[in-house]
Amino acid sequence: MPLNRELNIADPDGFYEELIAIQRDLDDEQAALFQAGLVLVLANQVGDRELLREALAIARAGVVPSADPPATPDVGLTRSR
């Protein structure tokens, strides 16, 4: 099963606002710990190591470009039409 690259979040703008709001009173270290914890909770929900490996490569490519392209060249989510 390939990683879903289409936008799949109900009310994505609302989710983004909630994600920002929940971190608003955290300092940088607390925010980093929160984000790491959230990643681990969601990774556990996904469970599939191949999907997680693909997601890691995509996320890293969006931050640190490398000579080696990720397994899927289109980085990021797209809205389905």
Secondary structure as UniProt FT lines:
FT   HELIX           12..23
FT   TURN            24..25
FT   HELIX           28..46
FT   HELIX           49..61
FT   TURN            62..63
//
